[in-house]
Amino acid sequence: MKFLKILKRKEKKDLVELVILQWIILQNNIEEYVMVLNKKTAALSFVLLSLAFFPTYLFTSSNSTGQQFFFVTYLMLLLCSNFLYFRKEYYYPKKEVLTVFITSAFIIITTLSKLSSLDLGGFVNHFRFVFYSLVLLLTFNLCCRLNINSKSVLSVFYIFLISCVIFTLVHIYKPELVAFINPREAYSFRGISIGGPFVWSYIFAFVILPIFFYFMTLLASEFKFRYAICSFLCLGLILLSQSKAAYLSIFTCYFLFSIIFIYYRLVGYKNVILSSVFIFLIILLIFQNYSHELNTVSTALETLQDGGVDSSTAGRLRQITSVLAILDGTDLSTTFFGVTGETLIIENAYFSYLQDYGLFGLLGLLFFMFALFVISFSNLKNSIVNFKADTKLIALNISFFMMVISIPIFSLGSSPIDANKSSYYLFIYWAIVLAVKKERYYNA
């Protein structure tokens, strides 16, 4: 009996020690997980925030000089980040890199007829897609080395959106404090037109649009107050941009967004109709109460009803006419490879490429848009088929697909693929989507 009592005491002691040991292991695992999660969030947040808040106008008031400084400096920053998390393995997405290189080849080949007349800046511009491919590869590798997943992306988007909202408020009420990032006024005779840290309103809208659909996907799948707030903030930023391309994009993309949800019977597809009504009411309420602030859009709609076009659209149409006049009657070399010497500032991306890189360049741009559409839709479809319950992964793929859909629309009045900051942002966003996809398939 005495022996049995001693044995029972020993068993209890061992059990207590085992429980304590397991608790210590669990605590260590939780601390390690939090540390890793914070490292992921911090690193990726740094990549996006350093892009958005890069001080383009800190050392110069020249837009072109500031952009060139940004292009080189930010690329070096990404390279240093990769060295910081260096591993022997190097990853690259084959289809995506091949797409960018083919596009680059279309444009580089146009230098053959212009080598003698190109200055250094013009020559480097012909290699812009080489820079984009480096941004894609460096960001993709950084994300893979950090094991970025869909949960860490959600945290990063929270940080990015809140930072942009805070910057916008400062830009509206204390513009002198952020003039080294965005020197443009938020208010003009046309009302408000916010560009956030991306300066131009239509570029800022292009940047925010995919994040809007990211949070809308999460909101439709599971109602959470923070998802609703983030969706509302994104919608507000897009509406206050007063970009006609942004308005057209958001209506087009939301229509496709609804079709995708209903056709694939995604989680919460019935909520999409309800959210559509809610969004329509928000837009109606904003226009009723702040029509004087949204004078640009109001004037454009009134002019369109009268059978005309507003002044900014008329200006872009004149630019297109000028390009066609320049190309009319020129030799085949100019038609196929672009204009040599001084060129006009063309806001329409299609005619800008036609002027600068000729038919070869325009074909390269159209090829890139088409290839991006095919790749993004394929990734979206695969994520729905294989991981239908993973709403964060699907939300990320839907958001990027909507971004791709908006590119041809925004390109009618700007060039989001080539604009300051938004060009790198597109390829960084693409790299994040690919890295999360890789991580999800690896852990499946």
N, C-alpha and C positions, 0 to 999 in steps of 0.2 A: 504493500500500500504506500509505504514511504517512497519507494522507488517510482511508483506511478505518479505521485504528486510532484516529485522532482522533474519527471519527464514532461508533465503537463505545463509546469512553470517554464521549462526550457522551450516548449513549443510556442507558448504565448509570447515569450521574449523574442523568439525567432520571427514570429508573425509581426510583432510590433516593429522590429528592425526592418523587415521586408517592406512593410507599409511606409515607413519613414524613407527608406531607400527609393521606393517607387515615387514618392512625393517629391523627393529631391530631383530625381531624373525628370519628372514631369515639369517641375519648375524651371529646370535648366533648358528643357525643350521649348517651353513657352517663351522664355527670355531670348533664346536663340532665334526662334521664329519671329518674334517682334523685332529683334535686331536686324534680321535679314530683310523683313518686310520694310522696315524704315530705310534700310540701305537702298533697296530697290526704288522705293518711292522718292527718296532724296535724290538719287542719281538721275532718274528719268525726269523728275520735276526740274532739276537743274538744266537738263538738255532743252526742255521746252521753254522755261522761263528765261534762260540766257538768250534764246532765240527771240522771244517776244520783246524783251526789255533791253535788247542790245542798243547801246547809245549811239545810234547812227549819226546824230548831228552834234555829238559832243566836241569833235575837233574840226568840223567843217559844216558850212551851211549849204554846201553843194550836194544835191541829191545823188548825182552819179558817183561822186567821189566817196560819199558815205556808203553807198551800196557796194562799191568795189572793196572798200575797207571791211565791210561786214562779210562779204563773200569769202574772203581769204582768212580773216581772223576767226570766224566761226568754224570754218573747216579745220583750222589748227586746233581749236578747242575740242572738237570731236575726236581728233587724232590723239590728243593728250589724254582724253577720257578713256580711250581704248587702251593706251599704254598703262593707265592706272589700274585697269582690270585685265591686264594681259594674261592670256593663256596660250598654250601651244596650238590649240585648235583654232581654225579660222573657218567661219561659215559664210556661205553666200547662196542666195536664192537664185537658181539658174534661170528660170523663165523670166523673172523680173529684171535681172541684170541684162539678159540678152535683149529684152524689150528696150531698155534704156540705151544700150549700145547701138542697136539698129537705128533708133531715132537719132542718136548722135551722128551716126555715119551719114544719114541723109543731109544733115546740116553741115558737117565738116567738108563734105565733098564740094560744097558750093564755094569754098575758098579758092579752088583751083583757078577760077577765072578772075579773082579779085586780089591776089596776093600783093601785087605791086601798089594797089591803092588803099589797102587796109592799114589803119593805124593800130597800135598795140591793143587799145580797148576793143576795137571792132574785131580784131583777130581772136582775142580771148572770148568774146561773145559767141563765136562760132563753136566754142568748146564747152558751152555752158552745161550741156547734158553729161559731159564727163565729170564735171563738178557734182552734178546731181547724183550720178551713180556712186561717187565716193561718199556722199552724205547717206545714201541708202545703205551702202555696205557697212560703213562705220557705225551707224545707229543700230542696224540689225545685229552686228556682232556685239555691240555693247549690251543690247537687250538680252541676247542669248547668254552672254557670260554672267549677267545678273539674274538669269532665270526669270525674266519678267513674265508675269501671268496676268490674267484678266482682273484679278482682285487688286493688284498693285496699280493697274491702269486706271481703275475707278478712283483710287485715292489721288492719283496724279491729276486726273481731270477735275476733281474737286478743287485742288490747289490752283491749277491753271485758270479755271473759270473765276474763282474768287479774286485772284490776283488781277485779272483783266477788268473785273467789275470795279475793284478799288481804284485801279489806274484811271478808268473812265470817269469816275466821280471826281478824282483829283484834277483830271484834264478839263472837266467842265467848270469846276469852281476855282481852281488854282492852276491855270494852264502854264504859268511861268515856271512852276516847280518841275514840270516834266517836258519842257521845251527841247531838251537835248535828246529826247526819244521821239516826241511828236511835236513839231513846231507849228502845226496847223491849228487854227481856231476851231473849237467845237461848234460855235454858232456863226451864222452868216445871215445875209438878207433872206436866204431860202429856209431859214430855221435851223434846227439842230442837224448835225451830220457827224456822228462819232466814228473815229477811226481807231480808237484805242491805241495800244502800243504799235499797231501795224500801220499807222498814219492815215492810209486811204480807207474810206468808209466801206467801199465794195470789197477790199481785200480783208478787212476785219470781219465782214459778214461771211466771206468765204471760209475764214478760219473757224468761226463759231458755229457755222451750219452743221458740220458733222457731229459736233459735241451736243448740239440740240437733239439730233436724232438718236444719239447714244442714250441720253437721259430719257427721251420719250419712249424708247424701246424698253428700258428698265421700268419706267412708270407704268406702261401698259401691261407688263408682265407681273408686276407687284407694286401696289400703291404704297409709296413711302413719301412722307412729307418732304424730305430732302431732295428726292427725285423731282417732285413737283416744283419746288423752289428753283432748282437748277434749270429745269425746262423753261420755266417762266423767265428767268434771267437771260437765258440764251435767246429766247424769242424777242424779249425787249431790246437786247443789243442789236439784233438783226433788223428789227423795225426802225430803230433810231438811227441806223446807218443811212436810211433813205436811199438805198441803192435799188434801182429798178431791177437790175439783174438778180439781186438777192431776193426780192419779192417774187419774181418769176420762178427762181430756183426753189424757194421754199414751198410754193404751191405745187410745182411739178414733182418735187421730191416727196412731198407729203402724200400725193396721190399714189405714187409708186410704193411708198412706205406702207400705205393701207392695203394695197393689192398684195404685197409680199406677206403681210401679217395674216390676211384672210385666206389667201391661196394655200399657204403652208400650214395653216391652223396653228400658228405659234401661240405660246402661252400668253393669254390675255388678249387674243385677237378680237374678242367681243368688246373690249374696252377702247379699241381704236376709234370706233364710231362715236362713242361718248366723248373721247378726248378731242375729236375733230370739231364737235359742236362747241366744246369748251374753248378751244383755240380760236375758233371763228368769233365767239363772243368777246374774247380778250382783244382781238384785233379791232373789232367794231367799236369796243369801248375806248380803246386808245385813240382811234381816229376821230371819234365824236368829241372827246375831251381835249385832244392835243392837235387838232387839225392845223392850227397856226404854226405849231412846231414842225409839222410834216409838210411844209409848203411845197417842197420839191416834188414829192409823190402826188400831192393833190393837184398841182399845176399840170403835171404830166398826164394824169387821168383826164382832167378837163380838156386838155388840148387833143388828146386821143379821141375823146367823144366828139369833138368838133371836126375830126378828120385830119388833124395835123400831128406834128411831133413837137416835143419840147426842145428847148435850146441846146441842151447837152446832146440829145440824140441827133439833132440837126448838125451839130458840130462834128460828130463821128461820121455821119453820112458824107459830109464835105471831105473829110479825111480819106474816106474810101474812094470818092470820086477823084481825088488828087492822085492816089496811087494808081488807079486805072489809067489816068491821063499820062502819068509818067511811063507806064509799061506799054501804052499804046504806041505802036510804031517803032519800038526799040528792037534791037537784034535778039536772036534766040538765046544768046548767052545771058543777057539780062533777064529774059523771061524765065529761064530755067534756074539760074544761079543767084539772081537778085541784083539790086541796084548797087553800083559802085559809087564811092564818094559820099557826099552829104545826103542824108536821108531825112524824111519827115517824121515827126512824132505821131505815130498811129496808135490809137487806144484799142482798136479792134485787133485781137490777137491773130486772126486769120490773115487779114490784109497786112499786118505788121510783118508776119513771116513771109508773105508773098513779096513784100518790098525788100526785106533784108536778105532773104535766102532763096527767093524765087519759087518756082513750082516744086523743086526738090524739097525745100524747107517746109512748104505747106503740106506736101505729102507726108513728110516726117511727123509733123504735128498731128495730122489726122490719124496716121498709123498709131502714134502713141496714145491718143484718146481712145481709139478702138481697142487696142491691146489692153489698156488699163481697164476698160469696161468688161472685157471678156475675163480677165484674170480676177478682178474683184467680184464679179458675179459668180464665178466658179468657186471661189473661196467661201462666199456667202452660202451658196447652195450646199457645199460640203459640210460646213459647220452646222447647218440646219438638219441635214440628213444624219450626221454622225453624232452630234452633240445637242440635240433639240432642247434638252433640259438645262443646258448651260447658257442662261440668259445673258450673262456678261460677255461671253464670247460672241454670241449672236449679235448683241448690241454693238460690239466693236466692228464686226464685219458689215452690219447694216449701215453704220455711220460712215464707214469708208466708201461703201458703194454709193451712198447718197452724195458724198463729196465728189466722187468720180462723175456722177450724173450731172452735177452742177458745173463742172469745168467747161463744157461746151457753151453753157448759157452765160456764165461769167465772161467767157472769152469774146462775147459779142461786144463788150464795152471795156474790157481790160485784158490783162494777160496774167492770170493767177499762177500759171506754171513758171513764169519768168519774173514776176514782181519781187521787189525787195521783201525778204523774210518769208512770204507765202510760198515761194518756190521751194525753199529748204523745208518749210513746214509740211508741205505735201509729201515729200520723200521721207521725212521723219515719221509722219503718221503712217505711211505705207509700211515702213520698216517695223514699227511697233506692232501693227496688225500681223505681219508675217512672223515676227518673233513669238507672239502669243500663240499663234496657230502652231508653230513648231513645238513650243512647250506643251501645249495641250495634247497634241498627237503623241508626243514622246511619253507623257504620263498616262495615256489612255490605257 
